Amino acid sequence: MIRGDEHAGEEMRRAGLRVTPQRRAVWSVFGSGEEGHLAADEVFARARRSLPELSRATVYNTLAAFEEAGMLQAVESRGAVLYDPNPDPDHHHFRCRNCDRLYDVPVEGVENLRISGEGKFVVDSKTVLLRGLCPLCSPAGGSGV
């Protein structure tokens, strides 16, 4: 989880990444974690405010490195990938099919999900993306499941 700019270098080193001004600029966009669910272009625009020479390719490469290192979670969206600074394995999402808003939601029973059949799959992580209507878009006003 993002803990502020003073811990950026520590987070990157822990993930096995070199600390560079470009990576610091990208990481700082996510701030305290409340700015999550950002598309790469949003990250690019915000990071360039602090580092104007930053290239779009560097932002994309940095986001991929942060995702691979487990510092960010990529979440599908309509036409773009959104990056979430909460890679906690118990952190899941709900996407509203009407307004396209992405919500962080607690999901029960994820630990019991498994692949049935004869395959020898090795599951490293489980990510849940639920879709439907959010409380604001639902005619029922969010009766839930």
C-alpha positions as CSV (number, residue, x, y, z in Angstrom):
1,M,0.0,0.0,0.0
2,I,1.2,3.5,-0.7
3,R,2.5,5.3,2.4
4,G,3.7,8.6,1.1
5,D,6.7,9.9,-0.9
6,E,9.1,9.5,2.0
7,H,8.7,5.7,1.7
8,A,8.7,5.5,-2.1
9,G,12.4,4.4,-2.3
10,E,11.9,1.9,0.5
11,E,8.9,0.4,-1.3
12,M,10.7,0.2,-4.6
13,R,13.9,-1.4,-3.1
14,R,11.7,-3.9,-1.2
15,A,10.2,-4.9,-4.6
16,G,13.6,-5.3,-6.1
17,L,13.4,-2.1,-8.3
18,R,16.0,0.6,-8.7
19,V,14.9,4.0,-7.4
20,T,14.8,6.6,-10.1
21,P,13.3,10.1,-10.3
22,Q,10.9,8.8,-13.0
23,R,9.7,5.9,-10.7
24,R,9.3,8.3,-7.8
25,A,7.2,10.7,-10.0
26,V,4.9,7.9,-11.1
27,W,4.6,6.4,-7.6
28,S,3.9,9.9,-6.1
29,V,0.8,10.2,-8.3
30,F,-1.0,7.6,-6.1
31,G,-0.3,9.6,-3.0
32,S,-1.9,8.0,0.1
33,G,-3.8,5.5,-2.0
34,E,-7.0,7.6,-2.2
35,E,-6.1,8.5,-5.8
36,G,-6.3,4.9,-6.9
37,H,-8.0,3.4,-10.0
38,L,-6.1,5.6,-12.5
39,A,-5.5,5.0,-16.2
40,A,-2.0,5.2,-17.5
41,D,-2.7,8.5,-19.3
42,E,-4.0,10.0,-16.0
43,V,-0.8,8.9,-14.3
44,F,1.3,10.3,-17.1
45,A,-0.5,13.7,-17.0
46,R,-0.2,14.0,-13.2
47,A,3.4,12.7,-13.0
48,R,4.6,15.2,-15.6
49,R,3.6,18.0,-13.3
50,S,6.5,17.1,-11.1
51,L,8.8,15.8,-13.8
52,P,8.0,17.5,-17.2
53,E,10.6,15.5,-19.1
54,L,8.9,12.2,-18.3
55,S,7.9,10.2,-21.4
56,R,4.7,8.3,-21.9
57,A,6.7,5.1,-22.6
58,T,8.5,5.4,-19.2
59,V,5.2,5.8,-17.4
60,Y,3.8,2.6,-19.1
61,N,7.0,0.7,-18.4
62,T,7.0,1.9,-14.8
63,L,3.4,0.9,-14.2
64,A,4.1,-2.5,-15.6
65,A,7.2,-2.9,-13.4
66,F,5.2,-1.8,-10.3
67,E,2.4,-4.3,-11.2
68,E,4.9,-7.1,-11.7
69,A,6.6,-6.3,-8.4
70,G,3.2,-6.4,-6.6
71,M,3.1,-2.7,-5.8
72,L,0.1,-2.0,-8.0
73,Q,-2.9,-4.0,-9.1
74,A,-4.2,-3.7,-12.7
75,V,-8.0,-3.7,-13.1
76,E,-9.8,-3.9,-16.4
77,S,-12.0,-1.1,-17.5
78,R,-13.8,-0.1,-20.7
79,G,-10.9,0.5,-23.1
80,A,-8.2,1.0,-20.5
81,V,-6.5,-0.7,-17.6
82,L,-6.8,1.1,-14.3
83,Y,-4.0,0.9,-11.7
84,D,-4.9,0.5,-8.1
85,P,-2.3,1.1,-5.4
86,N,-3.8,-1.5,-3.2
87,P,-2.4,-4.9,-4.2
88,D,-3.8,-6.6,-1.1
89,P,-5.0,-10.1,-2.1
90,D,-8.2,-9.5,-0.1
91,H,-9.0,-6.4,-2.1
92,H,-11.6,-6.8,-4.8
93,H,-13.7,-4.6,-7.1
94,F,-17.2,-4.0,-8.4
95,R,-17.7,-2.3,-11.8
96,C,-21.0,-0.6,-12.5
97,R,-22.2,-1.4,-16.0
98,N,-24.1,1.8,-16.2
99,C,-21.8,4.6,-14.9
100,D,-18.5,2.5,-15.3
101,R,-17.4,3.5,-11.8
102,L,-15.0,1.1,-10.1
103,Y,-15.7,0.4,-6.4
104,D,-13.5,-1.3,-3.8
105,V,-15.6,-4.0,-2.2
106,P,-15.1,-6.7,0.4
107,V,-15.9,-10.2,-1.0
108,E,-16.6,-13.2,1.1
109,G,-15.7,-16.8,0.1
110,V,-12.8,-15.9,-2.2
111,E,-10.5,-18.2,-0.3
112,N,-12.7,-21.2,-1.3
113,L,-12.6,-20.5,-5.1
114,R,-10.8,-23.3,-7.0
115,I,-10.4,-24.6,-10.5
116,S,-12.4,-27.8,-11.0
117,G,-11.3,-30.6,-13.3
118,E,-8.2,-32.6,-13.9
119,G,-5.8,-29.7,-14.8
120,K,-2.8,-29.1,-12.6
121,F,-3.1,-25.3,-12.3
122,V,-1.1,-23.6,-9.6
123,V,-3.0,-20.5,-8.4
124,D,-0.8,-17.7,-7.1
125,S,-3.5,-15.1,-6.5
126,K,-7.3,-14.6,-6.8
127,T,-8.8,-11.3,-8.0
128,V,-12.5,-10.8,-8.1
129,L,-14.2,-8.3,-10.4
130,L,-17.9,-8.2,-10.0
131,R,-20.2,-6.4,-12.5
132,G,-23.7,-5.1,-12.2
133,L,-25.4,-1.9,-11.1
134,C,-24.1,0.3,-8.3
135,P,-26.4,1.7,-5.6
136,L,-26.6,5.0,-7.5
137,C,-27.6,3.3,-10.8
138,S,-29.7,0.5,-9.5
139,P,-33.5,0.9,-9.7
140,A,-33.7,-1.1,-6.4
141,G,-31.4,1.5,-4.8
142,G,-28.8,-1.1,-3.9
143,S,-30.5,-4.1,-2.4
144,G,-27.1,-5.9,-2.7
145,V,-26.5,-9.7,-2.9
